[in-house]
């Protein structure tokens, strides 16, 4: 067998051009398949991360009837037993109590239905970290006018007016969008002046704060500024009237546009007072430090076994986001169809090069059989040649795609303009992240090696039916 391996390896380099053409077709198959799949899986992960980390958590502990009837009457009483149970897993998970309820948010004549979330500020900081979403740059018409007087060319200011009603919670994203709108050179020249003019000072809530944090788009609709007072009115626990005035401490830019149009953060204590809930909460959100499906399932089983099911229910994120999962599955199926078409095209390419290689070597095969080589041994050598060429192409495809995938995994593509707006309409953050997982590298490589082996059947079939006399005259 060792001799066959050595002979097969030498054979593929006797005609380097032919080998490189065949390997190149396999390289492109692996390269494009990995890039496409990495983007698809990265988009799904980003979608889930935005929704799960910010809003639902991977697991929720609720009152048993809360999921079917989300009212404050179906809330749970916070007690020492629940606190102790959660603390036993504090080394493997993060958790935070919340109150989530609707209320009318008003400022003067402007009124809109808002989602009020009462949070434990300290626990929420390590759970969903809303502080990182605090608005630090904000454009408006007044700032655009101010830029005209800051020695910035008129054509640059005209382009900047296109983003006159946009906020940013990240300097990196702010700079990236400026580069797309006014160009890299102008961004480098005027970034500090633009940054200075658009800098926005926001605070976050302190543990005993009586203020609120408002989502950016909701704040724009209500025409709120820092220090303004927002009025929240609604119905509290057991149909009590809920009404309160709260100073605005800051704004957050939520990645999910639907949340950005409706969210109001208050402290847990303020929410309990507003909705007359005393020591009650609507849910406890739990996220394992390791977000694997196995760990989520283990935690869900742990709480299900240790909580009284006549009082509590334990829901995982898949149950709570069934619609999102169906949308992802539908998109995934269409992505797999596209990937299948790519494999079909590449498969024909690989088969074409194998067909050419077999035709070129017909006389060679005839000579080898004529001088005494058994057909079975020739079949083994040709099969090994295809395996070697396949491995070369697959490794080259992986090596070629890794830098691109890793770069866009660390630095996701941030979409702007109309494309960003169209994606936001679906409730998705307008970024294009790439997944960095070993699984899809293995899966795509396995599929491509199957294509190579399928293509290898042609030369094997040709050798079994070869006629030595005809082959020698070829």
C-alpha positions in Angstrom: 0.0 0.0 0.0 2.9 2.4 0.8 4.2 1.9 -2.7 0.8 2.8 -4.2 0.7 6.0 -2.1 4.1 7.1 -3.2 3.4 6.3 -6.8 0.0 8.2 -6.7 1.7 11.2 -5.1 4.4 11.3 -7.8 1.8 10.8 -10.6 -0.1 14.0 -9.7 3.0 16.1 -10.0 4.1 14.7 -13.3 1.6 17.0 -15.0 1.5 20.0 -12.6 -0.8 22.1 -14.8 -3.5 19.4 -14.9 -3.2 18.8 -11.1 -3.4 22.5 -10.4 -6.5 23.0 -12.6 -8.3 20.2 -10.8 -7.2 21.4 -7.4 -8.2 25.0 -8.3 -11.8 23.9 -9.0 -12.0 22.2 -5.6 -10.4 25.3 -4.0 -13.1 27.6 -5.3 -15.8 25.1 -4.2 -14.5 25.1 -0.6 -13.6 28.8 -0.6 -17.1 30.1 -1.7 -19.0 27.5 0.3 -17.2 28.5 3.6 -17.6 32.2 3.0 -21.3 31.8 2.2 -22.0 29.5 5.1 -20.0 31.6 7.6 -22.0 34.7 6.7 -25.3 32.8 7.0 -24.5 31.3 10.4 -23.0 34.6 11.6 -26.2 36.4 10.7 -28.4 33.9 12.5 -26.1 34.1 15.6 -26.2 37.9 15.6 -30.0 37.9 15.2 -30.4 35.5 18.1 -27.8 37.3 20.3 -29.5 40.7 19.8 -32.9 39.3 20.8 -31.9 36.8 23.5 -29.1 38.7 25.3 -31.0 42.0 25.3 -34.6 41.0 25.8 -35.5 37.4 26.6 -32.4 35.7 28.0 -31.7 32.0 27.2 -34.0 30.8 30.0 -36.8 32.5 31.9 -38.4 31.5 35.2 -42.0 32.7 35.2 -45.3 32.1 37.0 -46.9 29.0 35.4 -49.6 31.0 33.6 -47.6 34.0 32.6 -46.6 32.8 29.1 -50.2 32.2 28.1 -51.5 35.3 29.8 -48.9 38.0 30.3 -50.5 40.1 33.0 -49.1 41.4 36.3 -51.5 39.1 38.1 -49.4 36.2 36.8 -46.2 37.5 38.4 -44.0 35.7 41.0 -43.1 36.7 44.5 -39.4 37.2 45.0 -38.3 35.2 48.0 -35.2 33.8 49.7 -35.7 30.3 48.3 -35.6 31.5 44.7 -32.6 33.7 45.4 -30.7 30.7 47.0 -31.5 28.4 44.2 -30.2 30.9 41.6 -27.1 31.5 43.7 -26.1 27.8 43.6 -25.4 28.1 39.9 -23.8 31.5 40.0 -20.4 30.2 38.8 -21.9 28.8 35.5 -24.6 31.4 34.7 -25.7 35.0 34.9 -29.2 35.9 36.0 -31.3 39.0 36.7 -34.9 39.7 37.9 -37.1 41.9 35.7 -40.5 43.5 35.5 -41.8 43.9 32.0 -45.1 45.7 31.4 -46.6 48.2 29.0 -47.5 51.9 29.8 -48.2 55.1 27.9 -45.2 57.3 27.7 -45.9 61.0 27.3 -44.1 64.2 26.9 -46.4 67.2 26.3 -48.7 66.4 23.4 -46.6 63.4 22.3 -47.7 60.0 23.5 -46.8 56.4 22.6 -47.2 52.9 24.0 -43.9 51.9 25.6 -42.4 48.7 27.0 -41.3 49.5 30.6 -38.6 47.2 31.9 -37.7 47.3 35.6 -34.1 46.1 36.1 -31.7 45.3 38.9 -29.0 47.8 37.7 -26.0 45.9 39.0 -27.1 42.5 37.8 -28.3 43.8 34.4 -24.9 45.4 33.8 -23.3 42.0 33.7 -26.3 40.3 32.1 -27.2 42.4 29.0 -24.9 45.4 29.7 -27.2 48.1 28.5 -24.5 50.7 29.4 -22.7 49.8 26.2 -25.7 50.9 24.2 -25.8 54.4 25.7 -25.8 57.1 23.0 -22.5 58.9 22.7 -22.9 60.7 19.4 -26.1 62.3 18.1 -26.9 64.1 14.9 -29.7 66.6 14.5 -30.4 69.6 12.3 -28.8 72.1 14.8 -25.6 70.1 14.8 -25.5 70.1 11.0 -25.8 73.9 11.0 -23.1 74.1 13.6 -20.8 72.0 11.4 -21.1 74.6 8.6 -19.3 77.1 10.9 -16.5 74.7 11.9 -14.5 75.1 8.7 -15.9 71.9 7.2 -16.5 72.2 3.4 -20.0 72.7 2.3 -20.1 69.5 0.2 -19.1 67.4 3.3 -21.8 69.0 5.4 -24.3 68.3 2.6 -23.4 64.6 2.8 -23.6 64.6 6.6 -27.1 66.0 6.5 -28.2 62.6 5.2 -27.6 61.2 8.7 -29.0 64.2 10.6 -31.4 62.1 12.7 -29.2 59.2 13.7 -27.5 58.3 17.0 -24.5 56.1 17.7 -23.4 54.1 20.8 -20.1 53.1 19.3 -17.2 55.3 18.0 -16.2 52.5 15.7 -19.6 52.3 14.0 -19.7 56.1 13.9 -16.4 56.4 12.1 -17.3 53.5 9.8 -20.5 55.2 8.7 -18.7 58.5 8.2 -16.2 56.7 5.9 -19.1 55.4 3.8 -20.8 58.8 3.5 -17.9 61.3 3.1 -15.0 59.0 2.3 -11.9 57.9 4.3 -9.8 61.0 3.6 -12.5 63.4 4.6 -13.2 61.3 7.7 -9.6 61.4 8.8 -9.4 65.2 8.2 -12.6 66.2 9.9 -13.4 63.4 12.4 -12.3 65.2 15.5 -14.4 68.3 14.6 -17.4 66.2 13.8 -16.9 64.1 16.9 -16.7 67.2 19.1 -19.8 68.7 17.6 -21.9 65.5 17.9 -20.6 64.2 21.3 -23.6 63.5 23.5 -23.4 63.2 27.3 -25.7 60.6 28.8 -25.8 58.9 32.2 -27.0 55.4 33.1 -29.2 54.5 36.0 -27.7 54.1 39.5 -29.1 51.4 41.8 -31.3 53.8 43.7 -32.1 56.1 40.8 -35.6 57.6 40.3 -35.0 58.4 36.6 -35.4 56.5 33.3 -33.4 55.5 30.3 -35.3 55.9 27.0 -34.6 54.1 23.7 -33.3 56.5 21.1 -36.1 56.3 18.5 -38.8 56.6 21.2 -37.0 59.6 22.6 -36.9 61.3 19.2 -40.7 60.6 18.7 -41.5 62.1 22.2 -39.0 65.0 21.5 -37.2 64.3 24.7 -33.9 65.8 25.9 -31.7 64.9 28.9 -33.3 66.3 32.0 -36.8 66.4 30.6 -39.6 64.6 32.4 -41.5 61.7 30.9 -44.9 60.6 32.2 -45.7 56.9 32.4 -49.3 55.9 32.9 -51.0 52.5 32.8 -52.6 49.8 34.9 -50.7 48.2 37.8 -51.0 45.0 39.8 -54.6 44.0 40.6 -55.9 46.8 38.3 -54.4 49.6 40.4 -53.7 52.9 38.7 -50.1 53.3 37.7 -48.8 56.8 37.1 -45.5 58.5 37.6 -43.2 61.3 36.4 -39.5 60.4 35.8 -36.5 62.5 34.8 -34.7 61.3 31.7 -31.1 60.3 32.5 -30.1 59.2 29.1 -30.8 57.4 25.8 -29.9 53.9 24.6 -29.5 52.8 21.0 -31.0 49.3 20.9 -29.8 47.0 18.1 -33.4 45.7 17.5 -35.4 48.6 15.8 -38.7 47.4 17.4 -37.2 47.8 20.9 -35.6 51.1 19.9 -39.0 52.5 19.2 -40.6 51.4 22.5 -38.2 50.6 25.4 -38.0 52.5 28.7 -35.6 51.3 31.5 -36.3 52.0 35.1 -34.9 50.5 38.3 -36.6 47.4 39.7 -37.6 49.3 42.8 -39.2 52.1 40.8 -41.1 49.6 38.6 -42.4 47.9 41.7 -43.6 51.2 43.1 -45.1 52.4 39.8 -47.1 49.2 39.2 -47.8 48.5 42.9 -46.0 45.2 42.8 -44.2 45.4 46.1 -41.8 42.3 46.1 -43.1 40.8 42.9 -41.4 40.4 39.5 -42.6 39.1 36.1 -39.6 36.9 35.4 -36.1 35.9 36.2 -33.8 35.9 33.1 -31.0 33.3 33.1 -28.1 32.9 30.6 -25.4 30.3 30.9 -21.8 31.6 30.6 -21.4 29.0 27.9 -24.2 29.5 25.4 -24.2 26.0 24.0 -27.5 24.2 23.5 -26.4 21.5 25.9 -25.7 23.9 28.7 -29.0 25.7 28.2 -30.8 22.4 28.3 -28.9 21.4 31.5 -29.9 24.6 33.3 -33.5 24.3 32.1 -33.7 20.8 33.5 -32.0 21.9 36.8 -34.6 24.6 37.4 -37.5 22.4 36.3 -36.5 19.7 38.8 -35.9 22.1 41.7 -38.9 24.5 41.3 -42.5 23.8 42.2 -44.2 23.3 38.9 -47.6 24.3 40.5 -46.2 27.8 40.9 -43.3 28.2 38.3 -42.7 27.5 34.7 -39.2 27.4 33.0 -39.1 28.5 29.4 -36.0 28.4 27.1 -35.3 30.9 24.4 -36.5 28.6 21.6 -39.9 28.4 23.1 -40.1 32.1 23.7 -38.9 33.0 20.2 -40.7 30.4 18.1 -41.5 32.9 15.3 -37.9 34.0 15.1 -36.7 30.4 14.9 -39.2 29.7 12.1 -37.9 32.7 10.2 -34.3 31.6 10.6 -35.2 28.1 9.6 -36.9 29.3 6.4 -34.0 31.5 5.6 -31.6 28.7 6.3 -33.5 26.4 3.9 -33.2 28.9 1.1 -29.5 29.4 2.0 -29.0 25.6 1.8 -30.6 25.6 -1.6 -28.2 28.3 -2.8 -25.4 26.3 -1.4 -26.6 23.2 -3.2 -26.7 25.1 -6.5 -23.1 26.3 -5.8 -22.1 22.7 -5.1 -23.9 21.6 -8.3 -22.0 24.1 -10.4 -18.7 23.3 -8.8 -19.4 19.6 -9.1 -19.8 19.9 -12.9 -16.5 21.9 -12.9 -14.7 19.2 -11.0 -16.2 16.5 -13.2 -15.1 18.5 -16.3 -11.5 18.6 -15.2 -11.6 14.9 -14.3 -13.1 14.1 -17.7 -10.3 16.0 -19.3 -7.6 14.3 -17.1 -9.0 10.9 -18.0 -9.1 11.5 -21.7 -5.5 12.8 -21.6 -4.3 9.7 -19.7 -6.1 7.1 -21.8 -2.9 6.0 -23.6 -1.0 6.1 -20.3 -3.5 3.7 -18.7 -3.3 1.4 -21.7 0.5 1.2 -21.5 0.5 0.5 -17.8 -1.9 -2.4 -18.2 0.0 -3.7 -21.3 3.2 -4.0 -19.4 1.6 -6.0 -16.6 -0.1 -3.7 -14.0 -3.3 -5.1 -12.7 -6.4 -3.1 -13.2 -7.2 -3.2 -9.5 -3.9 -1.7 -8.6 -4.3 1.0 -11.2 -7.8 1.7 -9.8 -6.3 2.2 -6.3 -3.6 4.5 -7.6 -6.1 6.7 -9.5 -8.4 6.8 -6.5 -5.5 7.9 -4.3 -4.6 10.6 -6.9 -8.1 12.0 -6.7 -8.0 11.9 -2.9 -4.6 13.8 -2.8 -5.9 16.4 -5.3 -9.1 16.8 -3.3 -7.1 17.2 0.0 -4.8 19.8 -1.6 -7.9 21.8 -2.9 -9.8 21.6 0.4 -6.8 22.7 2.5 -6.1 25.5 0.1 -9.8 26.6 0.3 -9.7 26.5 4.1 -6.4 28.4 4.3 -7.7 31.0 1.8 -11.0 31.6 3.5 -9.8 31.7 7.1 -8.3 35.2 7.0 -11.4 36.6 5.4 -13.8 34.9 7.8 -11.8 35.8 10.8 -11.4 39.4 9.8 -15.2 39.8 9.3 -15.9 37.9 12.5 -13.9 40.4 14.4 -14.9 43.4 12.3 -18.5 42.8 11.0 -19.5 44.7 7.9 -21.8 47.6 9.0 -24.5 48.3 6.4 -25.6 51.9 5.7 -28.2 53.7 3.7 -31.2 52.0 2.1 -29.8 48.5 2.6 -29.5 49.1 6.3 -33.0 50.5 6.5 -34.5 47.5 4.6 -32.8 45.1 7.0 -33.9 47.1 10.1 -37.5 46.7 8.9 -37.2 43.0 9.7 -36.1 43.9 13.3 -32.5 42.9 12.5 -29.4 45.0 13.3 -27.8 46.2 10.0 -24.5 44.4 10.3 -23.0 41.4 8.4 -21.0 39.3 10.9 -19.3 36.1 10.0 -19.4 33.0 12.2 -16.2 31.5 13.5 -16.9 27.8 14.2 -15.1 24.6 13.5 -18.3 22.7 12.6 -19.0 24.3 9.2 -15.3 24.0 8.2 -15.6 20.3 8.7 -19.1 20.0 7.1 -18.2 21.9 4.0 -14.9 20.0 3.6 -16.8 16.7 3.9 -19.3 17.6 1.3 -16.6 18.7 -1.2 -14.6 15.5 -0.6 -17.8 13.5 -1.4 -18.1 15.5 -4.7 -14.5 14.6 -5.5 -15.0 10.9 -4.8 -18.2 11.0 -6.9 -16.2 12.5 -9.8 -13.5 9.8 -9.3 -16.0 7.2 -10.3 -15.6 8.2 -14.0 -11.9 7.4 -14.3 -12.5 4.2 -12.3 -15.3 3.3 -14.7 -13.1 4.1 -17.7 -10.2 1.9 -16.4 -12.5 -1.1 -15.9 -13.8 -0.9 -19.5 -10.5 0.1 -21.1 -9.5 -1.8 -24.3 -5.7 -2.0 -24.4 -5.4 -2.0 -28.2 -7.6 1.1 -28.6 -5.9 2.8 -25.7 -2.4 2.3 -27.2 -3.6 3.8 -30.4 -5.1 6.8 -28.7 
